[in-house]
Amino acid sequence: MNYYFNKTLQGNFDDIIVKVTQGLKDQGFGILTEIDVQETLKNKLDVDFKKYKILGACNPPYAHKALLAEDKIGTMLPCNVIVQEVKNGTIEIAAVNPMASMQAVENKKLEKLAKEITKKLETFIKKL
């Protein structure tokens, strides 16, 4: 089982960030965190890096159910989605596969939730 789903699009990086954010919203996710890896590496290490953002996506009803089923599941939240420019105008979007990460957690209550979130993230990626 692959630990992520991905898709490559052509376009402007910032425009695709907007499209990704809206696509996640359409599946019930909000963005809790946004990490600009390019900016962080430049500021902290003075290293030049490609455009690369990590979006911490959360679907509150599912997060609540998961936390009720397994109080340590917060170590695996939120669902991370990356947007990276692989070359000028070619942008890859990748989202974590919750089913892959849930294999490490031995809790049957989470299996159904993970399947549902996986379906939502797969749908989001396909619709981009």
HUVEN-V377736 format. One record per helix or strand of 2 or more residues. SS is the DSSP state (a for helix, b for strand). FROM is the first residue (numbers start at 1). TO is the last residue. If there is no record, write none. Layout:
# HUVEN-V377736
((SS	FROM	TO) (SS	FROM	TO))
This chain:
# HUVEN-V377736
((b	4	10) (a	13	26) (b	30	36) (a	37	45) (b	52	58) (a	60	69) (a	73	76) (b	79	87) (b	90	96) (a	98	102) (a	108	127))
